[in-house]
Amino acid sequence: MNKTLLFSLHINSCFASSSSNDAWLNVTTKESEIDFELPTKAGKRINGSKKFPMLNGLCVDCIEGDKWFKSIYFESDKTFYNKAFSAGKGFLHKCYSDTQEFKELVQKYADMGWNIGRETPKEQKDFWDRQERAYRRKQKKEGIVLHKKYEDLTPSDYQGGFSDELFNSPGIKNYIERNAVFGWIGDSGARKAEHDRLIEAGLKERGLSYKAMSNWITSSDGRHFADSLCGKELNEQLEDIKKYLNTMFNLALIYGSENHGGMLNDTIRIREDYESQGILLPENECSYDPYAHFALMSAILLKNKELSGEKLTPNEELFQSEFFNKLKDKKA
């Protein structure tokens, strides 16, 4: 098969790995036109080409492709990257893209036969599409809840392993309907149904209402925690969740405070207040004292407007009764 080849070279314009002011060069051809040995890995240099002398001496940075298409990216020309660094601290953010020196360097490459611009041939777009489809199939096979492309997701796709009661609670339903889903529930890298079931059961066991659970499930902390699970085996992920349940509980209460304005300082202030009341659970461990916790939470749910609202919802009344049942069973 006569695959399409794309050679790409990047010219830095400043002291940054990549900038919109940089220049990109490309050469596109067919494999049948090549008169040199194609490199198969990074670190290799091209030598001896008569048809493509502009490639000689360049060192490969990375290679990607399949049997229909291959792109070879060379190590960037850091002439002006190094110039900014050598000039000292005051010039680290200086951009040279509008200077005559930079323009002459780009033109030198053009005179050698390079095309200026980030050309994206149809074959490369097709390759990216194939990669995307393969990635989605892999995610689905591994049980990732949000394995579809973002634009193909429907509200029901976000449910995962959460119960109907939790998923259809106002805090989550309204959040998803905004169509800008972040938090734990918007993660597409690690989140699995098994994770959701463990989180819901763990937070329910600790006495949270569905309303309170949604505070953490839709939070930035939830998204960051999901990121921390990427690349780990399922058993390790589940253990991480068990160890983090107390923290989820604490943050759900803190984020749900009517005095929380969405800032980090609010989280710090409210955490200090709740710690002084003895409400929060010990973090970075799986265990806690259920008897002391339920006794405290039962009393607080009745009197603390920040945790229960002015009126208990049916779910909160259910958990309230569960608290008293656990206390009654403990005393018995």
Backbone hydrogen bonds, N-H to C=O, Kabsch-Sander energy under -0.5 kcal/mol:
donor,donor_aa,acceptor,acceptor_aa,energy
3,K,1,M,-1.6
4,T,68,W,-1.6
5,L,29,T,-3.1
6,L,70,K,-2.2
7,F,27,V,-3.0
8,S,72,I,-2.4
9,L,25,L,-2.4
11,I,23,A,-3.3
12,N,10,H,-0.6
12,N,77,D,-1.9
15,F,92,L,-0.7
16,A,14,C,-2.0
22,D,19,S,-1.8
23,A,11,I,-2.1
25,L,9,L,-3.2
26,N,115,N,-2.3
27,V,7,F,-2.1
29,T,5,L,-2.3
31,E,3,K,-2.3
33,E,30,K,-1.8
34,I,31,E,-1.4
38,L,36,F,-0.5
43,G,60,V,-2.7
44,K,41,K,-1.1
46,I,58,L,-1.6
55,L,52,F,-2.0
56,N,53,P,-0.9
57,G,46,I,-3.8
58,L,55,L,-1.9
60,V,44,K,-3.0
61,D,73,Y,-3.4
62,C,73,Y,-1.7
64,E,71,S,-2.2
66,D,69,F,-2.8
70,K,4,T,-2.1
71,S,64,E,-3.1
72,I,6,L,-3.1
73,Y,62,C,-2.7
73,Y,71,S,-0.5
74,F,8,S,-2.6
75,E,59,C,-2.9
77,D,10,H,-2.7
78,K,76,S,-0.8
80,F,12,N,-0.6
82,N,78,K,-3.0
83,K,79,T,-1.3
84,A,80,F,-2.0
85,F,81,Y,-1.8
86,S,82,N,-2.8
87,A,83,K,-1.7
88,G,84,A,-0.6
88,G,85,F,-1.0
91,F,88,G,-1.9
92,L,89,K,-1.3
94,K,91,F,-1.7
96,Y,13,S,-2.8
99,T,96,Y,-2.0
103,K,99,T,-2.0
104,E,100,Q,-2.4
105,L,101,E,-1.9
106,V,102,F,-2.3
107,Q,103,K,-2.3
108,K,104,E,-2.0
109,Y,105,L,-1.6
110,A,106,V,-2.0
111,D,107,Q,-2.7
112,M,108,K,-1.0
113,G,109,Y,-0.5
113,G,110,A,-1.3
114,W,109,Y,-2.0
115,N,26,N,-2.5
117,G,24,W,-3.7
119,E,117,G,-1.4
124,Q,121,P,-0.9
125,K,121,P,-1.9
126,D,122,K,-2.7
127,F,123,E,-1.8
128,W,124,Q,-2.5
129,D,125,K,-2.1
130,R,126,D,-2.2
131,Q,127,F,-2.5
132,E,128,W,-2.6
133,R,129,D,-2.4
134,A,130,R,-2.3
135,Y,131,Q,-2.6
136,R,132,E,-2.4
137,R,133,R,-2.3
138,K,134,A,-2.2
139,Q,135,Y,-2.5
140,K,136,R,-2.5
141,K,137,R,-2.4
142,E,138,K,-2.0
143,G,140,K,-1.2
144,I,139,Q,-2.5
145,V,191,R,-2.5
147,H,144,I,-0.6
147,H,145,V,-1.3
152,D,149,K,-1.7
153,L,149,K,-0.7
153,L,150,Y,-1.2
157,D,154,T,-1.5
158,Y,155,P,-1.4
159,Q,156,S,-1.5
162,F,159,Q,-2.2
167,F,163,S,-2.8
168,N,164,D,-2.4
169,S,166,L,-1.4
172,I,169,S,-0.9
173,K,169,S,-2.8
174,N,170,P,-2.4
175,Y,171,G,-0.6
176,I,172,I,-2.4
177,E,173,K,-1.9
178,R,174,N,-0.6
178,R,175,Y,-0.9
179,N,176,I,-1.8
180,A,175,Y,-0.5
184,W,216,W,-0.5
184,W,217,I,-0.8
185,I,217,I,-2.0
186,G,182,F,-1.1
186,G,183,G,-0.8
187,D,184,W,-1.7
193,A,143,G,-0.6
196,D,192,K,-1.9
197,R,193,A,-2.4
198,L,194,E,-1.8
199,I,195,H,-2.6
200,E,196,D,-2.9
201,A,197,R,-2.3
202,G,198,L,-2.5
203,L,199,I,-2.5
204,K,200,E,-2.4
205,E,201,A,-2.5
206,R,202,G,-1.2
207,G,204,K,-1.6
208,L,203,L,-2.5
213,M,209,S,-2.4
214,S,210,Y,-2.0
215,N,211,K,-0.6
215,N,212,A,-1.1
216,W,212,A,-0.7
216,W,213,M,-1.1
217,I,213,M,-2.2
218,T,214,S,-1.8
219,S,216,W,-1.8
223,R,219,S,-1.4
224,H,220,S,-2.6
225,F,221,D,-2.6
226,A,222,G,-1.9
227,D,223,R,-2.1
228,S,224,H,-1.5
229,L,225,F,-0.6
229,L,226,A,-1.3
230,C,226,A,-0.6
230,C,227,D,-1.1
232,K,229,L,-1.8
237,Q,233,E,-2.4
238,L,234,L,-2.7
239,E,235,N,-1.8
240,D,236,E,-2.2
241,I,237,Q,-2.1
242,K,238,L,-2.2
243,K,239,E,-2.1
244,Y,240,D,-1.0
244,Y,241,I,-0.6
245,L,241,I,-1.0
245,L,242,K,-0.6
248,M,244,Y,-2.6
249,F,245,L,-2.6
250,N,246,N,-2.4
251,L,247,T,-2.8
252,A,248,M,-2.5
253,L,249,F,-1.9
254,I,250,N,-2.4
255,Y,251,L,-3.3
256,G,252,A,-1.2
257,S,254,I,-1.4
260,H,257,S,-1.8
261,G,259,N,-0.6
266,D,263,M,-0.5
267,T,263,M,-1.6
268,I,264,L,-2.3
269,R,265,N,-2.5
270,I,266,D,-2.8
271,R,267,T,-2.3
272,E,268,I,-2.1
273,D,269,R,-1.8
274,Y,270,I,-2.9
275,E,271,R,-2.7
276,S,272,E,-1.7
277,Q,273,D,-1.1
278,G,274,Y,-0.7
278,G,275,E,-0.8
279,I,274,Y,-2.2
285,E,243,K,-0.6
293,H,289,D,-2.6
294,F,290,P,-3.2
295,A,291,Y,-2.2
296,L,292,A,-2.1
297,M,293,H,-2.9
298,S,294,F,-2.5
299,A,295,A,-1.6
300,I,296,L,-2.5
301,L,297,M,-2.8
302,L,298,S,-0.8
303,K,299,A,-1.1
304,N,300,I,-3.4
305,K,303,K,-0.8
307,L,304,N,-1.0
308,S,304,N,-1.8
309,G,305,K,-1.9
317,E,313,T,-2.7
318,L,314,P,-2.1
319,F,315,N,-2.6
320,Q,316,E,-2.5
321,S,317,E,-2.3
322,E,318,L,-2.0
323,F,319,F,-2.4
324,F,320,Q,-1.9
325,N,321,S,-2.3
326,K,322,E,-2.5
327,L,323,F,-2.4
328,K,324,F,-2.7
329,D,325,N,-2.7
330,K,326,K,-2.4
331,K,327,L,-2.5
332,A,328,K,-2.1
